[in-house]
Structure formats: C-alpha cells, structure tokens
Amino acid sequence: MAETAHFGARQVPLIEKQALVDDVFHSVARRYDLMNDLMSFGLHRAWKDALVTAVDPPKRRPFALLDVAGGTGDIALRVIDRGGEETRATVCDINSDMLAIGCGRAGGRITFTEANAEALPFKDRSFDAATIAFGIRNVPRIENALREAYRVLKRGGRFLCLEFSRVDLPVMDRLYDAYSFAAIPPIGKAVTGDGGAYRYLVESIRKFPPPERFAEMIGEAGFARVEFTRLSGGIVAIHSGWKL
Ligand SMILES: C[S@@+](CC[C@H](N)C(=O)[O-])C[C@H]1O[C@@H](n2cnc3c(N)ncnc32)[C@H](O)[C@@H]1O
C-alpha cells in the first residue's frame, strides 16, 4: 500500500503532500507576513526573537547560518541584525513566491536558495547553525529534513527549530482551540482570500508530533544534548540539538 502523510486533518499519499503544501504558500505568500501579525497578535515576533537569542550569533568571528524553510526571511534578517559583521545567512525554501518576498526585504545581505529541506544543495559541514521556524511541520518526510540539517552542520554546530507545539495549561487549551478553529480560517479568508490555507495551518498543528516525540526524532537524526523549551503556555516550542 502507498505511504500516506497528514495534510492538515486529511490523510493523502505521501508523494502528493509537498505539492499541496506548495499550493498553500503560493496562495498566501503576498499576505503571509501580515497574516502572521494578525493571527498571533504580533506574538510570532517575540517567538522568533527567542529563537534568535538561542542562536546567539557571535559579534567578533565568522558565523554561517542556514535558515531552512526560511520563507520571507524573518529569522535570517534577525540573525544578521543580531550578529557581527562576519555573520552570513542563507535562506532556503521550496517556494519561489515566499523567497521573492524575502529577497525584496533583505536588500542583498542574505543569500536565497530555492531548495527542498529533504535534499539540501549544500556541502557537508558548511554551517555553524541551522534553523527552521514553522517549517518542519510542512515537510513530508521530517526525518529526511533532520538528517539533512545534521549533514550540512559543522561539528559543534547547532540545530534549532521553532514550531507550534501542544498547549499544556487547562482552560487555555480549550480557548486556544476555539480561537484557532473559529477565528483563524475566517481571518485568513478575509486577508488572503484563502480560508482553506489557514484551516490547513490549524489542522497541521494538531497533527505534528508532541514535543517529547519530536525531541526523540531529533536525537534519532544524530543530534546530541537535545532539549526543548515551551513558550506561551506551549503554543510554540524551541527544540535544539548539537552536532558533536
Ligand atoms: C509557515 S512558513 C514559515 C516561513 C518562515 N520560516 C517564518 O517563520 O515566517 C513555512 C515555509 O515552509 C516552506 N516549505 C514547505 N515545505 C518545504 C520543504 N520541503 N523544503 C523547504 N521549504 C519548505 C514553505 O514554502 C513556507 O515558506
């Protein structure tokens, strides 16, 4: 029987998932940044800042960041701002429309590459850190993306992943679910014209492995000292591991 994958709440043939995900991000690319602000009440900025604090780019030595599924460049721009003059960032994303928005914002400070997280076009041991923010959930074979991140990191390099997680506070979990399902798809429809894309977002969050299991997957890819921190009551979590 053909392998299947979650596409939001639906089970689809594994080989079809990527094209469905690509349709979502082609459809919303132009309004993607605005929608992030509206549906998270601006909180995604604080979560991304927390990820960049964890990356901690040095001020006085060379540092090469790869931001996988980097979309419109939010993480790379923050790392460049936070790091020193020798900080370099590469954004890789499978979606040309998302990259086009990022390119326009970056003004030449960042390299943008259209590529699949499951087959990165970079040499082994090229980067000091690899980040992925709100991207891994969309990748059909998560284990391939983790293995690729491991491969392209230098020894001593760190993998950091910001992703939606599981709300672990009573009452807040029900409020969060009610808000997610009742409000986010209609806001998405009003702003981007595509409510289905935002229904996918909400559903895909519920299908992503719980943080304990995702941490195990990071370890299975070869990373050491794997840990995770929940933010905002577990709405999101930052996972990390080292290539030692
Ligand atoms: C929710 S957006 C996150 C963008 C950005 N990292 C941020 O935090 O704003 C998810 C991104 O993952 C990208 N993506 C989905 N599947 C991918 C894959 N297999 N390889 C690389 N990028 C992928 C999409 O094109 C999209 O830009």
Ligand as a Chemical Component Dictionary entry (heavy atoms), coordinates in Angstrom:
data_LIG
# 
_chem_comp.id                   LIG 
_chem_comp.type                 NON-POLYMER 
_chem_comp.pdbx_formal_charge   0 
_chem_comp.three_letter_code    LIG 
# 
loop_
_chem_comp_atom.comp_id 
_chem_comp_atom.atom_id 
_chem_comp_atom.alt_atom_id 
_chem_comp_atom.type_symbol 
_chem_comp_atom.charge 
_chem_comp_atom.model_Cartn_x 
_chem_comp_atom.model_Cartn_y 
_chem_comp_atom.model_Cartn_z 
_chem_comp_atom.pdbx_ordinal 
LIG C1  C1  C 0  4.838  28.778 7.784  1  
LIG S1  S1  S 1  6.065  29.162 6.612  2  
LIG C2  C2  C 0  7.445  29.666 7.625  3  
LIG C3  C3  C 0  8.296  30.725 6.989  4  
LIG C4  C4  C 0  9.335  31.359 7.923  5  
LIG N1  N1  N 0  10.276 30.376 8.402  6  
LIG C5  C5  C 0  8.692  32.069 9.085  7  
LIG O1  O1  O 0  8.906  31.642 10.216 8  
LIG O2  O2  O -1 7.963  33.029 8.864  9  
LIG C6  C6  C 0  6.550  27.574 6.071  10 
LIG C7  C7  C 0  7.544  27.579 4.927  11 
LIG O3  O3  O 0  8.000  26.242 4.710  12 
LIG C8  C8  C 0  8.272  26.134 3.329  13 
LIG N2  N2  N 0  8.389  24.713 2.988  14 
LIG C9  C9  C 0  7.405  23.784 2.968  15 
LIG N3  N3  N 0  7.904  22.588 2.610  16 
LIG C10 C10 C 0  9.231  22.758 2.418  17 
LIG C11 C11 C 0  10.301 21.898 2.037  18 
LIG N4  N4  N 0  10.099 20.598 1.805  19 
LIG N5  N5  N 0  11.543 22.413 1.913  20 
LIG C12 C12 C 0  11.764 23.733 2.137  21 
LIG N6  N6  N 0  10.800 24.604 2.496  22 
LIG C13 C13 C 0  9.550  24.121 2.639  23 
LIG C14 C14 C 0  7.109  26.841 2.696  24 
LIG O4  O4  O 0  7.347  27.144 1.346  25 
LIG C15 C15 C 0  6.983  28.063 3.605  26 
LIG O5  O5  O 0  7.740  29.149 3.131  27 
# 
loop_
_chem_comp_bond.comp_id 
_chem_comp_bond.atom_id_1 
_chem_comp_bond.atom_id_2 
_chem_comp_bond.value_order 
_chem_comp_bond.pdbx_ordinal 
LIG C1  S1  SING 1  
LIG S1  C2  SING 2  
LIG S1  C6  SING 3  
LIG C2  C3  SING 4  
LIG C3  C4  SING 5  
LIG C4  N1  SING 6  
LIG C4  C5  SING 7  
LIG C5  O1  DOUB 8  
LIG C5  O2  SING 9  
LIG C6  C7  SING 10 
LIG C7  O3  SING 11 
LIG C7  C15 SING 12 
LIG O3  C8  SING 13 
LIG C8  N2  SING 14 
LIG C8  C14 SING 15 
LIG N2  C9  SING 16 
LIG N2  C13 SING 17 
LIG C9  N3  DOUB 18 
LIG N3  C10 SING 19 
LIG C10 C11 SING 20 
LIG C10 C13 DOUB 21 
LIG C11 N4  SING 22 
LIG C11 N5  DOUB 23 
LIG N5  C12 SING 24 
LIG C12 N6  DOUB 25 
LIG N6  C13 SING 26 
LIG C14 O4  SING 27 
LIG C14 C15 SING 28 
LIG C15 O5  SING 29 
# 
